[in-house]
Every structure is written in C-alpha cells, then in structure tokens.
C-alpha cells in the first residue's frame, strides 16, 4: 500500500488567518470573495473526508486550494505549492520515471524562516483625489493628510480587494488597514492589523527622535487628526509643525517598549486619551512608559477639551475644537 503523499491538508481556518480574516466561528462566516452583508460562506466535510467551502450566493464551491487560487488569482497548481509552503506543510513529489513503490518521495525541507515575518502589502502615496476623500472621511484639514504621507505614517493600497488607507511607518513593523468608504470589515472591525505586524510597535517613533513636542495617540484616526493639528498649529504659528512629532499605538491595550523610547529627546509629551474606560487606563500605562526625569508627560482626554466627545479626531473636526486644543496646550506650557 502506497503512503498518502500529503502529510496533512491545509484547513480553511489556516487560510483565513493567512488572509488576515476573522477566525471561523459558527456555521456561516462572511465570504472572503465579496462584500457580505450576511454571512454566507459555509465550511463542511465533503467526500473523502476533505474539507470544502461553499458560498450560498454562488460565488464559490471548492476546497481550500480553490479558495487560495481565487484570492491570489493563480491556478490550482500554484495555489497547492504556495499554500503548503506558507504553512510549512511537506508535500510529496510524484515522479513518474521511478518504480511505482518509489514514486512518492518527501519534498525537500523548506528553507529556514526569517526570525520575524513582517506584514506585506503593496502601498503607494495615492493621488489628490484620495487625499481629498480621506480628508473628507475623517473631517480634517487636507494638510494633515499630506503631512502624514510626507512623514511616512500614511499610505494607500488595496486590502481584500477594497481601497484602504494604511497606518504604517518606515520600519515596516506594523500595518493597519481601514476602508476608504468608511465601512467596517465584515461588519465587525473598523480596522484590521495585518498578519506579521508587531502590535506593540509605537508607530512613528523612528521619526520622533529630534522633536520638542511629542503627541501620542490611540488608533489611526487620531494619528491622522494629530497630524492635522500639527499642520494647523504651524499655520497659526502656535508651534512649528517641524518640531512636533506624532506617534501612535493602534489600541489602548498595546504597550510601547521602553527600549524604543530611550532615544527620544522631547521635553513635553502629550497623550491624547480616548474618553472611555479602556482609553483612560491605557493612557495611564503609557504615561509610566514615557516618564523621564527631564520630561513632562500630560494626559488630555477628549472630553476635557470638548465635553461629550470621545477622541482627538472628534475634537479636531468639531467647531471650535482647534482653538480649544491650542488653549489647553498653552495652559500646560505655562503650568
């Protein structure tokens, strides 16, 4: 009896993780091939005990290799090789020129993996229309969007076939995607952090070493809003935008590594906290990380500037918000 040439088959769960999709839970999940208002993709065991997937809208019916081929626009043979390689699954090589009992030979061992795989996505600077659209979506000055692009913290691209704006920096350690149409991914997440990202990476820290004033934000929208704030503070000559650095963590539960903060020279750090429980608790932890003997660290929750607002993006985009922020910062400097 000839041994099965496959040590095992990839699962749909593994492919969903590879694609950066939410884990498969329940009977039906959102289809990765189209905008799914109601979960219509089902995974089941077909003939020969092989896992299969089917979208009830009719856009897909096949196994895990078929879905990989559709998502990456390749043929099934390529999908077979690439998916097995990415998941480290040994594949037998079928050699017709050998006797039958010798035809299935183990594939060569894959090359050693890098110490850490970084997130990968084709990115670009976008065009004027995309800058205007994102400025309108986030209700901030176009100059703030351009400043974020100039500093390398913002890029544009396509993720899961959707136009997206991407938070990243020159290190490439972190990428987080949000849709350009403002909708959520699969009606669940406003943002998706790409596989391979270092979730605790302080975005923009590499460009912040020489800054006098350092802004620390929670999430991509506030990072953009902080750039808009820096841009408008420069226009009003309240503070040169060149001396303001913007950094961000992509969630309140993330923690900056102290080693990455050692080179910062900023004498003043402002943490723009979300006005909710998790945001305030995260800001307190961040303050401990940024504290130094010669450095002043202040936490400013959004509702301390404009009552009832949750985050910096809300404040910057509100009527009178910019003036209120500048007045608050002046009060800190004179305090």
MIBADO-623923 format. One record per residue: x, y negated, z negated of N, C-alpha, C in turn; residue number from 1. Coordinates in steps of 0.2 Angstrom, whole numbers. Layout:
{{X; Y; Z}; {X; Y; Z}; {X; Y; Z}; NUM}
...
//
This chain:
{{4; 6; 0}; {0; 0; 0}; {4; -6; 0}; 1}
{{3; -11; 5}; {7; -17; 5}; {5; -22; 0}; 2}
{{9; -25; -4}; {8; -30; -9}; {5; -36; -5}; 3}
{{0; -39; -9}; {-3; -46; -6}; {3; -51; -5}; 4}
{{3; -54; 1}; {8; -59; 2}; {8; -65; -2}; 5}
{{2; -66; -5}; {1; -73; -9}; {2; -71; -17}; 6}
{{6; -74; -20}; {6; -73; -27}; {0; -76; -31}; 7}
{{-3; -81; -28}; {-9; -84; -30}; {-11; -89; -25}; 8}
{{-18; -91; -25}; {-20; -96; -21}; {-21; -103; -25}; 9}
{{-20; -108; -22}; {-22; -115; -25}; {-29; -115; -26}; 10}
{{-31; -119; -31}; {-38; -120; -33}; {-40; -127; -31}; 11}
{{-47; -128; -31}; {-49; -134; -29}; {-48; -139; -35}; 12}
{{-48; -137; -41}; {-46; -141; -47}; {-39; -144; -46}; 13}
{{-34; -140; -43}; {-27; -142; -42}; {-27; -147; -37}; 14}
{{-31; -146; -31}; {-31; -151; -26}; {-34; -157; -28}; 15}
{{-39; -157; -32}; {-42; -163; -34}; {-38; -168; -38}; 16}
{{-34; -164; -43}; {-29; -168; -46}; {-23; -171; -42}; 17}
{{-21; -167; -37}; {-16; -169; -32}; {-19; -176; -28}; 18}
{{-25; -176; -27}; {-28; -181; -23}; {-30; -187; -28}; 19}
{{-28; -186; -34}; {-30; -192; -39}; {-37; -193; -41}; 20}
{{-41; -187; -40}; {-48; -187; -41}; {-50; -185; -48}; 21}
{{-56; -187; -51}; {-58; -185; -57}; {-58; -177; -57}; 22}
{{-57; -174; -63}; {-57; -167; -64}; {-64; -164; -62}; 23}
{{-64; -158; -60}; {-71; -155; -58}; {-74; -153; -64}; 24}
{{-80; -156; -65}; {-84; -154; -71}; {-91; -153; -69}; 25}
{{-94; -148; -71}; {-101; -146; -70}; {-102; -143; -63}; 26}
{{-108; -142; -61}; {-109; -138; -55}; {-107; -142; -48}; 27}
{{-109; -148; -48}; {-108; -153; -42}; {-103; -158; -44}; 28}
{{-99; -161; -40}; {-95; -166; -41}; {-95; -171; -34}; 29}
{{-93; -177; -35}; {-93; -181; -29}; {-88; -179; -23}; 30}
{{-91; -179; -17}; {-87; -176; -12}; {-81; -181; -10}; 31}
{{-75; -178; -9}; {-69; -182; -8}; {-69; -185; -1}; 32}
{{-74; -183; 4}; {-74; -184; 11}; {-78; -190; 13}; 33}
{{-83; -192; 8}; {-87; -198; 10}; {-89; -201; 3}; 34}
{{-92; -207; 4}; {-95; -211; -1}; {-101; -207; -4}; 35}
{{-100; -205; -10}; {-105; -200; -13}; {-109; -204; -18}; 36}
{{-116; -205; -17}; {-120; -209; -22}; {-122; -203; -27}; 37}
{{-123; -197; -25}; {-125; -192; -29}; {-120; -186; -28}; 38}
{{-117; -183; -33}; {-113; -178; -32}; {-115; -172; -28}; 39}
{{-112; -171; -23}; {-115; -166; -18}; {-110; -161; -16}; 40}
{{-104; -161; -19}; {-99; -156; -17}; {-99; -150; -23}; 41}
{{-100; -144; -20}; {-100; -138; -25}; {-94; -133; -23}; 42}
{{-92; -131; -29}; {-86; -126; -28}; {-89; -119; -31}; 43}
{{-88; -114; -27}; {-91; -107; -29}; {-86; -102; -26}; 44}
{{-87; -95; -28}; {-83; -90; -26}; {-87; -86; -21}; 45}
{{-83; -86; -15}; {-86; -83; -9}; {-84; -76; -8}; 46}
{{-84; -73; -2}; {-82; -67; 0}; {-75; -66; -2}; 47}
{{-73; -59; -3}; {-66; -58; -5}; {-64; -61; -11}; 48}
{{-68; -64; -15}; {-66; -67; -22}; {-62; -73; -20}; 49}
{{-63; -77; -15}; {-60; -83; -13}; {-64; -89; -14}; 50}
{{-61; -94; -18}; {-64; -100; -20}; {-66; -104; -13}; 51}
{{-72; -106; -13}; {-74; -111; -7}; {-78; -117; -10}; 52}
{{-78; -122; -5}; {-81; -128; -7}; {-86; -130; -2}; 53}
{{-91; -133; -3}; {-97; -135; 1}; {-100; -142; -1}; 54}
{{-100; -146; 4}; {-104; -152; 3}; {-111; -151; 6}; 55}
{{-116; -153; 2}; {-123; -152; 4}; {-125; -157; 9}; 56}
{{-121; -162; 11}; {-123; -167; 16}; {-121; -164; 23}; 57}
{{-117; -158; 23}; {-115; -155; 29}; {-108; -157; 31}; 58}
{{-104; -161; 27}; {-98; -164; 30}; {-92; -159; 29}; 59}
{{-93; -154; 24}; {-88; -149; 23}; {-91; -142; 21}; 60}
{{-87; -137; 23}; {-89; -130; 21}; {-82; -126; 23}; 61}
{{-78; -124; 17}; {-72; -120; 19}; {-68; -119; 12}; 62}
{{-62; -117; 13}; {-58; -116; 7}; {-54; -122; 5}; 63}
{{-49; -121; 0}; {-45; -126; -2}; {-40; -129; 3}; 64}
{{-38; -124; 8}; {-34; -126; 13}; {-37; -131; 18}; 65}
{{-44; -129; 20}; {-48; -133; 24}; {-49; -140; 22}; 66}
{{-50; -140; 15}; {-51; -147; 12}; {-45; -151; 12}; 67}
{{-39; -148; 11}; {-32; -151; 11}; {-31; -154; 19}; 68}
{{-33; -150; 23}; {-32; -152; 30}; {-36; -158; 32}; 69}
{{-42; -158; 30}; {-47; -163; 31}; {-44; -170; 28}; 70}
{{-42; -169; 22}; {-40; -175; 18}; {-33; -178; 21}; 71}
{{-29; -174; 23}; {-22; -176; 25}; {-22; -176; 33}; 72}
{{-27; -175; 36}; {-28; -175; 44}; {-22; -171; 47}; 73}
{{-22; -164; 45}; {-17; -160; 48}; {-21; -153; 50}; 74}
{{-17; -149; 53}; {-20; -142; 55}; {-20; -138; 49}; 75}
{{-23; -132; 49}; {-23; -127; 43}; {-17; -124; 42}; 76}
{{-13; -123; 47}; {-6; -120; 46}; {-2; -125; 42}; 77}
{{-2; -131; 43}; {2; -136; 40}; {-1; -137; 33}; 78}
{{-7; -137; 32}; {-10; -138; 25}; {-8; -132; 21}; 79}
{{-8; -126; 24}; {-6; -120; 20}; {1; -121; 17}; 80}
{{6; -123; 21}; {13; -124; 19}; {14; -130; 14}; 81}
{{11; -136; 16}; {12; -141; 12}; {8; -141; 5}; 82}
{{2; -138; 5}; {-1; -137; -2}; {3; -132; -6}; 83}
{{5; -127; -4}; {8; -122; -8}; {15; -125; -10}; 84}
{{18; -129; -6}; {25; -132; -8}; {24; -137; -13}; 85}
{{19; -141; -13}; {17; -146; -18}; {16; -143; -24}; 86}
{{12; -137; -24}; {10; -134; -31}; {15; -129; -33}; 87}
{{21; -128; -29}; {26; -123; -31}; {24; -116; -31}; 88}
{{19; -115; -26}; {17; -108; -25}; {21; -104; -20}; 89}
{{24; -99; -22}; {28; -95; -17}; {24; -92; -12}; 90}
{{26; -92; -6}; {22; -89; 0}; {26; -84; 3}; 91}
{{23; -78; 5}; {27; -73; 9}; {27; -75; 16}; 92}
{{33; -73; 19}; {34; -74; 26}; {33; -68; 30}; 93}
{{28; -68; 35}; {26; -62; 38}; {31; -62; 45}; 94}
{{35; -57; 45}; {40; -56; 50}; {38; -50; 54}; 95}
{{36; -51; 61}; {34; -46; 65}; {39; -41; 68}; 96}
{{46; -44; 67}; {51; -40; 70}; {54; -35; 65}; 97}
{{51; -34; 60}; {53; -29; 55}; {48; -23; 54}; 98}
{{50; -18; 51}; {46; -12; 50}; {40; -14; 45}; 99}
{{34; -11; 46}; {28; -13; 43}; {29; -14; 35}; 100}
{{33; -9; 32}; {34; -10; 25}; {39; -15; 23}; 101}
{{42; -18; 27}; {47; -24; 26}; {45; -31; 28}; 102}
{{38; -31; 31}; {37; -37; 34}; {35; -43; 29}; 103}
{{33; -41; 23}; {31; -46; 18}; {37; -48; 14}; 104}
{{40; -53; 15}; {46; -55; 11}; {45; -61; 7}; 105}
{{48; -62; 1}; {47; -68; -3}; {50; -74; 1}; 106}
{{46; -79; 0}; {49; -86; 3}; {55; -88; -1}; 107}
{{59; -92; 2}; {65; -95; -2}; {62; -99; -8}; 108}
{{66; -99; -13}; {64; -103; -19}; {64; -111; -17}; 109}
{{59; -115; -19}; {59; -122; -17}; {65; -125; -20}; 110}
{{67; -131; -17}; {72; -135; -20}; {70; -138; -26}; 111}
{{75; -139; -31}; {73; -142; -37}; {70; -148; -37}; 112}
{{64; -149; -41}; {61; -155; -41}; {65; -161; -44}; 113}
{{63; -167; -42}; {66; -173; -45}; {64; -173; -52}; 114}
{{68; -177; -56}; {66; -177; -63}; {59; -180; -64}; 115}
{{57; -185; -60}; {51; -188; -61}; {48; -190; -54}; 116}
{{43; -187; -52}; {40; -189; -46}; {36; -196; -47}; 117}
{{38; -201; -42}; {34; -207; -43}; {28; -208; -38}; 118}
{{23; -212; -40}; {17; -212; -36}; {19; -215; -29}; 119}
{{15; -212; -24}; {17; -214; -17}; {11; -216; -13}; 120}
{{11; -222; -10}; {5; -224; -6}; {8; -229; -1}; 121}
{{6; -229; 5}; {8; -234; 10}; {5; -241; 8}; 122}
{{10; -246; 6}; {7; -253; 4}; {9; -258; 9}; 123}
{{6; -264; 9}; {8; -269; 13}; {6; -276; 9}; 124}
{{8; -281; 12}; {6; -288; 10}; {-1; -290; 12}; 125}
{{-4; -287; 16}; {-11; -289; 18}; {-11; -295; 23}; 126}
{{-16; -298; 24}; {-17; -304; 28}; {-21; -309; 25}; 127}
{{-22; -315; 28}; {-25; -320; 25}; {-32; -318; 23}; 128}
{{-36; -314; 27}; {-42; -313; 26}; {-43; -309; 19}; 129}
{{-38; -304; 18}; {-38; -300; 12}; {-37; -304; 6}; 130}
{{-32; -309; 6}; {-31; -314; 1}; {-37; -318; -1}; 131}
{{-41; -320; 4}; {-47; -324; 3}; {-52; -319; 0}; 132}
{{-53; -313; 2}; {-58; -309; 0}; {-56; -307; -8}; 133}
{{-50; -306; -9}; {-49; -304; -16}; {-49; -310; -21}; 134}
{{-48; -316; -18}; {-49; -322; -22}; {-56; -323; -24}; 135}
{{-60; -321; -19}; {-67; -322; -20}; {-70; -317; -24}; 136}
{{-68; -310; -24}; {-70; -305; -28}; {-68; -306; -35}; 137}
{{-62; -309; -37}; {-60; -310; -44}; {-62; -317; -46}; 138}
{{-64; -321; -42}; {-66; -328; -43}; {-61; -332; -46}; 139}
{{-55; -332; -43}; {-49; -335; -45}; {-46; -339; -39}; 140}
{{-41; -344; -40}; {-38; -348; -35}; {-34; -343; -30}; 141}
{{-34; -344; -24}; {-31; -341; -19}; {-23; -341; -21}; 142}
{{-21; -347; -23}; {-14; -347; -25}; {-11; -342; -30}; 143}
{{-16; -340; -35}; {-14; -335; -39}; {-13; -328; -36}; 144}
{{-17; -326; -31}; {-17; -320; -27}; {-10; -320; -24}; 145}
{{-8; -326; -20}; {-2; -326; -17}; {4; -326; -21}; 146}
{{3; -329; -27}; {9; -329; -32}; {10; -321; -34}; 147}
{{5; -318; -35}; {6; -311; -37}; {9; -307; -32}; 148}
{{7; -308; -25}; {10; -305; -20}; {17; -307; -19}; 149}
{{19; -313; -20}; {26; -315; -19}; {30; -312; -25}; 150}
{{28; -311; -31}; {32; -308; -36}; {32; -300; -36}; 151}
{{28; -297; -31}; {28; -290; -30}; {24; -286; -35}; 152}
{{19; -290; -38}; {14; -286; -43}; {8; -284; -40}; 153}
{{7; -287; -34}; {1; -285; -30}; {2; -283; -23}; 154}
{{-1; -278; -21}; {0; -275; -14}; {-7; -273; -11}; 155}
{{-8; -272; -5}; {-14; -269; -2}; {-13; -263; 1}; 156}
{{-18; -259; 2}; {-17; -252; 5}; {-24; -249; 6}; 157}
{{-24; -243; 8}; {-30; -239; 8}; {-29; -233; 3}; 158}
{{-34; -231; -1}; {-34; -226; -5}; {-41; -222; -5}; 159}
{{-40; -215; -3}; {-46; -211; -2}; {-50; -214; 3}; 160}
{{-47; -217; 9}; {-50; -220; 15}; {-54; -226; 13}; 161}
{{-52; -229; 7}; {-56; -236; 6}; {-50; -241; 5}; 162}
{{-52; -247; 8}; {-47; -253; 7}; {-47; -254; -1}; 163}
{{-41; -255; -3}; {-39; -256; -10}; {-34; -261; -11}; 164}
{{-35; -265; -17}; {-29; -269; -20}; {-26; -265; -25}; 165}
{{-19; -265; -25}; {-15; -261; -29}; {-10; -265; -34}; 166}
{{-11; -263; -40}; {-6; -266; -45}; {0; -262; -46}; 167}
{{6; -265; -45}; {12; -261; -45}; {18; -266; -46}; 168}
{{24; -264; -46}; {29; -269; -46}; {35; -266; -42}; 169}
{{41; -269; -42}; {47; -267; -38}; {50; -261; -41}; 170}
{{48; -259; -47}; {51; -252; -49}; {48; -246; -46}; 171}
{{41; -247; -44}; {38; -242; -41}; {35; -237; -46}; 172}
{{36; -238; -53}; {34; -233; -58}; {27; -232; -59}; 173}
{{23; -237; -57}; {16; -237; -58}; {12; -240; -52}; 174}
{{7; -237; -51}; {2; -239; -46}; {-5; -238; -48}; 175}
{{-9; -243; -48}; {-16; -243; -50}; {-20; -246; -44}; 176}
{{-25; -242; -42}; {-29; -244; -36}; {-36; -246; -38}; 177}
{{-39; -252; -35}; {-46; -254; -36}; {-48; -256; -29}; 178}
{{-55; -255; -28}; {-58; -255; -22}; {-59; -263; -20}; 179}
{{-58; -264; -14}; {-58; -271; -11}; {-66; -273; -11}; 180}
{{-70; -269; -11}; {-78; -270; -11}; {-80; -271; -18}; 181}
{{-76; -270; -23}; {-78; -271; -30}; {-82; -265; -33}; 182}
{{-83; -260; -29}; {-87; -254; -32}; {-82; -250; -36}; 183}
{{-85; -245; -39}; {-81; -240; -43}; {-79; -234; -39}; 184}
{{-74; -231; -41}; {-73; -224; -38}; {-77; -219; -41}; 185}
{{-81; -216; -37}; {-86; -211; -39}; {-91; -213; -44}; 186}
{{-92; -219; -44}; {-97; -222; -49}; {-95; -221; -56}; 187}
{{-88; -220; -57}; {-86; -219; -64}; {-80; -224; -66}; 188}
{{-75; -224; -62}; {-69; -228; -64}; {-68; -234; -59}; 189}
{{-67; -240; -63}; {-66; -246; -59}; {-59; -246; -56}; 190}
{{-54; -242; -59}; {-48; -241; -57}; {-45; -234; -57}; 191}
{{-41; -232; -52}; {-38; -226; -53}; {-30; -226; -53}; 192}
{{-27; -224; -58}; {-20; -224; -58}; {-17; -218; -54}; 193}
{{-13; -219; -50}; {-10; -214; -45}; {-6; -209; -49}; 194}
{{-7; -203; -46}; {-3; -197; -49}; {5; -199; -49}; 195}
{{8; -197; -54}; {15; -199; -54}; {17; -205; -58}; 196}
{{12; -209; -59}; {13; -216; -62}; {15; -215; -70}; 197}
{{19; -219; -72}; {21; -220; -79}; {16; -225; -82}; 198}
{{11; -222; -85}; {5; -226; -88}; {7; -231; -93}; 199}
{{13; -230; -97}; {15; -234; -102}; {20; -240; -99}; 200}
{{21; -240; -93}; {26; -245; -90}; {23; -251; -90}; 201}
{{27; -256; -93}; {25; -263; -93}; {26; -266; -86}; 202}
{{20; -267; -83}; {20; -270; -76}; {24; -277; -76}; 203}
{{29; -278; -71}; {32; -284; -71}; {37; -286; -75}; 204}
{{39; -281; -80}; {44; -283; -85}; {51; -284; -81}; 205}
{{52; -281; -76}; {59; -282; -72}; {59; -289; -69}; 206}
{{54; -292; -68}; {54; -299; -66}; {53; -304; -71}; 207}
{{53; -302; -77}; {52; -307; -83}; {58; -309; -87}; 208}
{{64; -306; -85}; {69; -307; -90}; {71; -315; -91}; 209}
{{70; -319; -86}; {73; -326; -87}; {67; -331; -89}; 210}
{{61; -328; -90}; {55; -333; -91}; {56; -336; -98}; 211}
{{53; -342; -99}; {52; -345; -105}; {46; -343; -109}; 212}
{{40; -343; -105}; {34; -341; -107}; {32; -335; -104}; 213}
{{30; -330; -108}; {28; -323; -106}; {20; -322; -107}; 214}
{{17; -320; -102}; {10; -318; -103}; {9; -310; -102}; 215}
{{6; -307; -107}; {5; -300; -107}; {-3; -299; -107}; 216}
{{-5; -295; -102}; {-12; -294; -100}; {-14; -287; -100}; 217}
{{-20; -286; -101}; {-23; -279; -101}; {-27; -278; -94}; 218}
{{-25; -274; -90}; {-28; -272; -84}; {-27; -277; -78}; 219}
{{-28; -274; -72}; {-26; -278; -66}; {-30; -284; -65}; 220}
{{-36; -285; -66}; {-40; -291; -65}; {-37; -297; -70}; 221}
{{-35; -295; -76}; {-32; -300; -80}; {-25; -302; -78}; 222}
{{-21; -297; -75}; {-14; -299; -72}; {-15; -304; -66}; 223}
{{-20; -303; -62}; {-21; -307; -57}; {-24; -314; -59}; 224}
{{-28; -314; -64}; {-30; -320; -67}; {-25; -324; -71}; 225}
{{-20; -321; -74}; {-14; -324; -77}; {-10; -327; -71}; 226}
{{-9; -324; -66}; {-5; -327; -60}; {-9; -334; -58}; 227}
{{-16; -333; -57}; {-20; -339; -55}; {-19; -345; -61}; 228}
{{-18; -343; -67}; {-17; -348; -72}; {-10; -351; -72}; 229}
{{-5; -347; -71}; {2; -349; -70}; {2; -354; -64}; 230}
{{-2; -352; -58}; {-1; -357; -52}; {-5; -363; -54}; 231}
{{-10; -363; -57}; {-14; -370; -58}; {-11; -374; -64}; 232}
{{-7; -370; -69}; {-3; -374; -73}; {2; -378; -70}; 233}
{{5; -375; -65}; {10; -378; -61}; {8; -384; -57}; 234}
{{2; -383; -54}; {-1; -389; -51}; {-3; -395; -55}; 235}
{{-5; -393; -61}; {-6; -399; -66}; {0; -401; -70}; 236}
{{5; -398; -68}; {12; -400; -72}; {11; -399; -79}; 237}
{{7; -394; -81}; {7; -392; -88}; {13; -388; -90}; 238}
{{15; -384; -85}; {21; -380; -87}; {23; -377; -80}; 239}
{{30; -377; -78}; {32; -375; -72}; {30; -367; -71}; 240}
{{27; -365; -66}; {25; -358; -65}; {31; -354; -64}; 241}
{{37; -357; -62}; {43; -353; -61}; {46; -350; -68}; 242}
{{43; -354; -73}; {46; -352; -80}; {41; -348; -84}; 243}
{{35; -346; -80}; {30; -341; -83}; {31; -335; -80}; 244}
{{31; -329; -84}; {31; -323; -81}; {25; -319; -83}; 245}
{{22; -315; -79}; {16; -311; -80}; {17; -304; -80}; 246}
{{15; -301; -86}; {16; -294; -87}; {9; -291; -88}; 247}
{{9; -284; -88}; {3; -281; -89}; {3; -273; -91}; 248}
{{-1; -271; -95}; {-2; -264; -96}; {-9; -262; -94}; 249}
{{-10; -257; -91}; {-16; -255; -87}; {-21; -252; -92}; 250}
{{-20; -253; -98}; {-26; -250; -103}; {-24; -252; -110}; 251}
{{-29; -253; -114}; {-27; -255; -121}; {-24; -250; -125}; 252}
{{-24; -244; -123}; {-21; -238; -127}; {-14; -237; -125}; 253}
{{-12; -241; -120}; {-5; -240; -117}; {0; -244; -122}; 254}
{{6; -241; -123}; {11; -245; -127}; {18; -246; -123}; 255}
{{20; -252; -123}; {26; -254; -120}; {32; -251; -124}; 256}
{{37; -248; -120}; {43; -246; -123}; {48; -251; -125}; 257}
{{50; -251; -131}; {54; -256; -134}; {60; -257; -130}; 258}
{{63; -251; -127}; {69; -252; -124}; {69; -257; -118}; 259}
{{63; -257; -115}; {62; -261; -109}; {61; -268; -111}; 260}
{{60; -270; -117}; {59; -277; -119}; {65; -280; -122}; 261}
{{70; -276; -122}; {77; -279; -125}; {80; -285; -121}; 262}
{{79; -285; -115}; {82; -290; -111}; {78; -296; -110}; 263}
{{72; -296; -113}; {68; -302; -112}; {70; -308; -116}; 264}
{{70; -314; -113}; {73; -320; -116}; {68; -325; -118}; 265}
{{61; -323; -117}; {56; -328; -118}; {55; -329; -126}; 266}
{{55; -336; -127}; {54; -338; -134}; {47; -338; -136}; 267}
{{42; -338; -131}; {35; -338; -133}; {31; -332; -129}; 268}
{{28; -328; -132}; {24; -323; -129}; {17; -324; -131}; 269}
{{12; -324; -126}; {5; -324; -127}; {2; -318; -124}; 270}
{{-2; -315; -129}; {-5; -309; -127}; {-13; -310; -126}; 271}
{{-15; -310; -120}; {-22; -311; -118}; {-26; -305; -120}; 272}
{{-30; -305; -125}; {-33; -299; -128}; {-40; -299; -125}; 273}
{{-43; -293; -124}; {-50; -292; -122}; {-54; -293; -129}; 274}
{{-59; -296; -128}; {-63; -297; -134}; {-68; -291; -136}; 275}
{{-65; -285; -137}; {-68; -279; -139}; {-64; -276; -144}; 276}
{{-66; -270; -147}; {-63; -267; -152}; {-56; -264; -150}; 277}
{{-56; -260; -144}; {-50; -257; -141}; {-45; -262; -139}; 278}
{{-48; -268; -136}; {-43; -273; -134}; {-40; -277; -139}; 279}
{{-43; -278; -145}; {-40; -281; -151}; {-35; -277; -154}; 280}
{{-37; -270; -155}; {-32; -266; -158}; {-26; -265; -154}; 281}
{{-27; -264; -147}; {-21; -264; -143}; {-17; -270; -143}; 282}
{{-20; -276; -144}; {-16; -282; -144}; {-11; -282; -150}; 283}
{{-14; -280; -156}; {-10; -280; -162}; {-4; -275; -162}; 284}
{{-5; -269; -158}; {0; -265; -157}; {6; -268; -153}; 285}
{{3; -271; -148}; {8; -274; -143}; {12; -280; -146}; 286}
{{9; -283; -151}; {12; -289; -154}; {18; -286; -158}; 287}
{{17; -280; -161}; {23; -277; -165}; {29; -275; -161}; 288}
{{27; -273; -155}; {32; -271; -150}; {36; -277; -147}; 289}
{{33; -283; -146}; {36; -289; -143}; {39; -293; -149}; 290}
{{38; -292; -155}; {40; -297; -160}; {48; -296; -160}; 291}
{{51; -302; -161}; {58; -303; -162}; {59; -309; -167}; 292}
{{65; -309; -170}; {66; -315; -175}; {66; -322; -171}; 293}
{{68; -322; -165}; {68; -329; -162}; {63; -329; -157}; 294}
{{57; -325; -158}; {52; -326; -153}; {45; -326; -156}; 295}
{{41; -331; -154}; {34; -332; -156}; {29; -328; -152}; 296}
{{25; -324; -155}; {20; -320; -152}; {13; -321; -154}; 297}
{{9; -323; -150}; {2; -325; -151}; {-3; -321; -148}; 298}
{{-8; -319; -151}; {-14; -315; -148}; {-19; -320; -147}; 299}
{{-22; -321; -141}; {-28; -325; -139}; {-33; -321; -136}; 300}
{{-38; -319; -140}; {-44; -316; -137}; {-48; -320; -133}; 301}
{{-51; -318; -128}; {-55; -322; -123}; {-61; -326; -127}; 302}
{{-64; -323; -131}; {-70; -326; -134}; {-67; -332; -139}; 303}
{{-61; -333; -141}; {-58; -338; -144}; {-58; -344; -140}; 304}
{{-57; -343; -133}; {-57; -349; -129}; {-64; -351; -126}; 305}
{{-68; -346; -124}; {-75; -347; -122}; {-79; -342; -125}; 306}
{{-83; -344; -130}; {-87; -339; -134}; {-91; -335; -129}; 307}
{{-92; -328; -130}; {-96; -324; -126}; {-92; -321; -121}; 308}
{{-86; -323; -119}; {-83; -320; -113}; {-78; -314; -115}; 309}
{{-77; -309; -111}; {-73; -303; -113}; {-66; -304; -112}; 310}
{{-64; -306; -106}; {-57; -306; -104}; {-54; -312; -101}; 311}
{{-48; -312; -99}; {-45; -318; -96}; {-48; -320; -90}; 312}
{{-49; -315; -86}; {-52; -316; -79}; {-59; -320; -80}; 313}
{{-63; -318; -85}; {-69; -321; -86}; {-68; -329; -88}; 314}
{{-63; -330; -92}; {-62; -337; -94}; {-59; -341; -88}; 315}
{{-54; -338; -85}; {-51; -342; -79}; {-56; -344; -74}; 316}
{{-61; -339; -73}; {-66; -341; -67}; {-72; -344; -70}; 317}
{{-72; -346; -76}; {-78; -350; -79}; {-77; -357; -78}; 318}
{{-83; -361; -78}; {-82; -368; -78}; {-79; -371; -84}; 319}
{{-74; -375; -84}; {-70; -377; -89}; {-66; -373; -93}; 320}
{{-65; -367; -90}; {-61; -362; -93}; {-53; -364; -93}; 321}
{{-51; -366; -87}; {-44; -368; -86}; {-42; -373; -91}; 322}
{{-46; -378; -92}; {-45; -384; -97}; {-44; -381; -104}; 323}
{{-49; -377; -106}; {-49; -374; -112}; {-43; -370; -114}; 324}
{{-41; -366; -109}; {-34; -362; -110}; {-28; -367; -111}; 325}
{{-28; -372; -107}; {-22; -376; -107}; {-22; -380; -114}; 326}
{{-28; -382; -116}; {-28; -385; -123}; {-26; -380; -128}; 327}
{{-28; -374; -128}; {-26; -368; -133}; {-19; -367; -133}; 328}
{{-16; -367; -127}; {-9; -366; -126}; {-5; -372; -129}; 329}
{{-7; -378; -128}; {-4; -384; -131}; {-5; -384; -138}; 330}
{{-10; -382; -141}; {-11; -381; -148}; {-6; -376; -151}; 331}
{{-5; -371; -148}; {0; -366; -150}; {7; -369; -150}; 332}
{{9; -372; -145}; {16; -375; -145}; {17; -380; -150}; 333}
{{12; -384; -152}; {13; -389; -157}; {11; -386; -164}; 334}
{{9; -380; -164}; {8; -377; -171}; {14; -375; -175}; 335}
//
